Amino acid sequence: MQRKILAQATRTLAKRLAELAAVTDEPGMTTRTFLSPAMGRANDLVGRWMAAANLAVGEDTVGNLVGRLEGPAGAKTLLLGSHLDTVRDAGRFDGPLGVLLPLAALEVLRASGTKLPFAVEVLGFSEEEGVRFSSAYIGSKGFTGRLAKSDLHQSDPEGVTVGQVLARRNGGAFALPKPAHRSRDLLGYVEVHIEQGPVLEARGLAAGVVSAIAGQTRAKVVFTGHAGHAGTTPMALRRDALAAAAEFVLAAERLAQGQGPLVATVGRIAAQPGVANVIPGRAELTLDVRYPSDQRRRAAFARIIAAGRALARRRGVRFSAEVTQDNGAAACSARFTALLTRSVRAVQGRSLTLPSGAGHDGVVLSAVTPVAMLFVRCRGGLSHHPDEYVHPRDLGAALQIMVDFLGRLAARSPS
């Protein structure tokens, strides 16, 4: 009986992922950024699916979607979820899979008559990708009460700040939110996510269990030189901010190469005044440095910034760097990881434990409750791209793993 229920739930999950991917701010591609019109429509759509599954649905002051399945009186709450925002021109699985698959798992349990001895909240975080603003995790920070005043000062390319956006959403005033839950009232947080890498595919596995999430430092870097006429300013007399920025990009790449799991990325660069016949007087770029060890990540970041200062002096331009995000590496809960591993083995025969080089909302949630993550194989390891793909068989395996995990957790929880 449950096999038929699982098969139907997997088909519904695939259909919902496709339907949600069509909710976008940019026609012809999937793009949803923090509190954009498309994010509002996405919350409405997923909220309707949650309500149909008998979850009580609401949104908090930072735009997080929360669907709650109540448990027995006094029972703790298990958090399941991920983010509903996307990168620009995104695929359909990064983020939404971690919201819609747990919802499908709860629907399977309901259809099979299983009641859980704890409450469950399915969370669709409003912001994780850091696309509109230079700092990520606005949604999970707000949910855990870790949103800070400094976060409110971050601005988008049009100069609009996080605080201004949140004030408009909340009728003209916004107060930093308190935690949605006390830590002692939580069982933990489990996030399902595509791997965004090639390891599971290489091993022939549909799913694996995450051991830890790499730490991440982001910064806004600015080179300030002097604009001038492109035809009349000799090369030797130029103070070209963009040329300095270009050298910095290569320096960051060089310093990260051959350093194991260390990665450094410049993902965005903007030059001013930005016209063909004027030497750029200012160049602003982003820097993203990640490593599983906090100490080595911060040391690498310091080396890259020092290289930027040195080349700026040599080129006669000014240099500044502002850290916009600094999240330590997050180890996954030994208890939840062991339980999740048993479920993976029960479904696919064997399990694999691997670290995550990508950032996830679990990084923020780990400060208030134990976390665990299930990775799902994606074709070619491709992510942050419209060709991102998870085979329906792997969707079904991941759904079965989550159903099994919830059953195992229920058997170990006080009734």
N, C-alpha and C positions, 0 to 999 in steps of 0.2 A: 504493500500500500504506500509506504513512504517513498519508494522508488518512483512511483508515478507522480507523487506530490513534488518530489525534487525535480523531476524532469520538467513539469509544468512551471515550477518556480524559476528554473534556469531560463526557460524561454521567455518568461515575463521579465526577468532581470535583463536579458539581452535587448528586449524591446524597449524597456525603460531607459537603458543607457543610450540607445539611439535617439529616443525622443528627447531626452535631456540635452544631448549634444546639439540639437537643432535650436536650442534656446541660446541666443547670442546677441551681442551688441554690434557685431559686424557681419553683415550678410555674406554668405559664401564661405565662412569659416567659423569655428567655435571660439568665442572670446567672451569671458565674463570676469569683470574685475570688481573690486570691493565696492559694494553698495551701488553698482550700476543698475540701470533699468533691467538688464537681462538677469542680474542676480535676484532682483525682486520676483521676476517671473519664474526663475528656477525654484526659489523657495516656495512659491505658490504651488507649482507643479508637484514637487516632492512632498510638500505638506499634504496635498490631497491623497497621495499614495499612502502616506503615514496614517492619515485619518481613516482611510479605508481598511487599514490593518488594525484598527481599534487603538491607535496611539493617541494620546492627548498632545496636540500640536501647538507650538508657540514660537515666538522669536524674542530674543533678548535685545538689549539696547545697542549692541554692536552688529546686529543683523544675523547672528547665528540661528539656524533652524534647529529646534529641539522637538523630538517626538518621544514621549514618555509612555512606557508600558508599566503600569503600577504593579508593585509586588505586595506581599503580605505586610501587615502593619509592622513598622519597625525594621523592615528588611533594608539591607544596604542596596546601593545602586551600581550596576555595571554600565560603563560607558562604552559605546561602540560608535565609530564614526570616522570622518575624514573631512575634506574641504570640498565645497561646491564651486569655488572660483577656479579660474583656469589661467594658463599662460595665453598669449595671443596666438591664434591659429592652432589650437590645441587638439589633442585626441579626445576620445570620449571616456577613457578609463581612469586617467590620473586624477584622483580625488573622488569623483562620483562613485567609483566602484566601492570605496570604503563606506559610503553612505547607503547605497542601494542594496549591496549584498547582505549586510546585517538585517536590513528591513525584510529582505526575502527570507532570511533564516528564521526570523520571528514568525513570518507567515507560514512557513513550513511547520514549525512547532505548533502553531495554533491549529492548522488543518489536521495535524495528527493527534490533537488533544493533549499536548504536553503543556503543563503549567510550570513556570519557573519559580523557585523560592526566593527570588530577589527581583528588584525593579531593574528595568533596562531603559536607558536613554540612547536613542539614535541621534547623532549629532551631525549636522551639516554646517561646518564652519564657514564663515563669511569671507575669510581671507587667509591664505597660506602662502601663495606664490610670490608675493612681493612685486607684482607687476606695476600697479598704479603708483605705489609708494616705494621708497627704497628700503623699507623694513618690512619683514614678513611676520606671519603669525598674529595678526591683529585679532582675528576671530578667537583663537584658543587662548590668547592672552586675556582678552575680555572675559571669556568664560571662567577662567581660573582666578580672576582678580589680579592678574599680573600686568595689566596694561598700565603703563606709567605716563606721567605728564610729558616726558621727553618723546614718547611715541606720538603724542598729539601734535607735535610740532613738525613732524615729517610732512613734506609737501610733494605733490605730484608735478609733472612737467609744466602744468599751467599755474603753479604756485598756490594751489588750493591745499590746505593742510588736512590731516586726518581729523583734527579737532573740529574744523569747520564742517567737514562732511558729516561727522557724527552729530554735531549740533543741529544741522538741518534735518537729519533723520529724526531727531528726538524733539522736534517742536521748538528749536532755537536754543536749547540748553542741554548740556551733556555733563554728567558726573561720572568719574571713573568708577566702573562697576566693581562690586564686591564679588567674591567667589560664588559660583552657583551652588557649590556644595562644600561642606566641611570634609576634610580628608578622611576623618573617621567614619563618615557615612558612605564612603565609596569602596567598592570591591576592587576596581581597577579600570583600565582603559585598554581596549584592544582595537587595533587599526588594521584593516585589510587594504593592501596597496599593490599595484603592479610593481614588479621588481625594478623596472627602469634600467635593467642591465641584462647581460647575456648568460649569467651563470646557470640559472635553472634550465634554460634551453639547452645549454651544452651538456648538462647532466641528465637530460631527458625526464625532467620532473615538472609537474604542473604547479607545485607550490613548495615553499620552504619557510623556515622560521627565522626571524631576525634576532640576532644576538645583541646588537647595539646600533645606535644611530650616531653617525659622525657629527662632531662639533662643527660649527660654521661661524665665520666672521665675514660681515659685509661692511663695505665702506664706500663713501662718496669721495672721489679724488678729483681735485681741480688743479689744472695748470693755467696760470695767468701770465701772458706775455704782452705783446703789443701789436695791435692790428696795423696793417699798412698796405700800401698799394702793391698788388702782385706783380706789376710790370716795372716799377721804378725803384723798389727796395732791393739792394744787392743781397745775395745769399748770405754773405758774411756778416751783414748787419741786421739780420732778421732775429726776432724773438718770437718764434712760431710756437704757439701753445699746442697746436695739434701735432706737430712733428715731435714735440716732447712727449705727448700722450702716446703716440705710436711707439716710441722707443720704450715707454713704460710697459705697454702691453707685451712686447717681446721680452722685456726683463722679467715680468711676472711669469711668463711661460717658461723661460729658461730656468728660473730659480725653483720652479715646481717639478721640472722634469727629473726623472731618476730618483725621486724621493718616495717611492712606494705608493701608498694610497693618498698621498698629498695631492690636492688639485687646486689650481688657481685660475680664475676665469674673469675676464673683462667682458661683460655681456652687453653693455650699452655705452655709447660715446656720443657726445654732442659738441659741435664746434660753433663758436660765434665769431663774427656775425653770420657765418654760414652761407656766404656767396662765393661765386667762382673766382672773382678777381680781387679778393681781399685776403691777406694773410690772417689766419685765425688768431685772435687775441686772447681767446679763452677756450679751454676744452675741459669738459666735465665728463667723468666716466665712473662706472661702478667697478668694484673689486669684490670678488667672492672667493674666500679661501676655506677649504674643508680638510679635516683630518680626524681620524678616530681618537687621537690623543690630544687633549686640550693643550698641554704644555708645548708639544711640537707644532700644533697649529698656530698658536700665538707667536711662537718663535719665528715660524715661516712668514707670518703676516708682517712681523717687525722687519724682517730682512727685505721683503718686497717694498715696504714703505721707505726704508732707508735707501734703497736703490732709486726710488722716485725722487727723494730729496737730493741725492747726489747728482742725478742727471739734470735736475732742474737748475742746480747751481752752475753746472757746466754749460748749460744752454742759456743762462741769463734770464730764466723765467721764475716766477714764484710757484710754490707748491703747497697744497694743503690736503689733509686727509681727515675725514670725519667718520668714525665708526658709527654705523647705523643699526647694526645688529651683531650681537655676540652671544651665541648659544653654545653651551658646553655639550660635549658628547653625552648621550643618554644610554645607560645600560638597561636592557630589558629585564623584567622581573624573572628571576629564576623559577619561581613557582608557576607563573602563567606560561612561561616559555616551555617548561617541561610538559605541562598539560596540553598545550597547543601541539607540541611535537608528537605526543601520543595520538592525537586526532589526525595529524598528517599521516603518520604511519598506518593508522587504521584504514585510511582511504586509499593511499597510493603505495603502501607497502614499505616505504622507507622515507626518511626525512633528511633534510640538509639544513644546517644552520649557517647563516651568512650575515655579514654586517651590511648596513645601509649607508651608502655614501651620500644619499639625498637627504634633505631635511624633511621632517614630517611634524604634524601637530603633536605627535607623541613626545617630542622633545619638551614642549611646554607642559603637557599633562604629567610628565614624569616628576615634576616638582611637587605634585599634590597627591599622586596615586601611582601604584605599580602599573607599568605598561607592558604590552606585548604587541608584536606585529607579525602578520602573515603576508608573505610575498607571493604573488601570483605571476606565473610565466607570461611574458609578453614577447611577441614575435620579433626576433632580431635584437631584443633588448631596447627597442626604440620607444622613446617617450618624448613628451613636449613636441609632438608632431602629429599632424592629422592622420598619418598612417599607423599610429599606435593601434595595436590589435591584440586581443586575447581570444583564443579559440573557444567556442561554446563548450567543448569538453572540459577545458580548464576552468571556465566559469562554474560548471557543474561540480567539478572536484572541489573548488574553493568553497562553494556553498555547502557541500556535504561536510567539509572539514569544520566550517563554522557551526553547523547544526550539531555535529558530534561534540565539538568543544563546549557548546552551551549545555549539552546534556551531561558531560563529564563535570563541568563546574557546578551544575545543579545538584549532582549526586554528592558533591563534597561540601555543599553549603548547608547550614542549619535550616531546618524546615520550620 
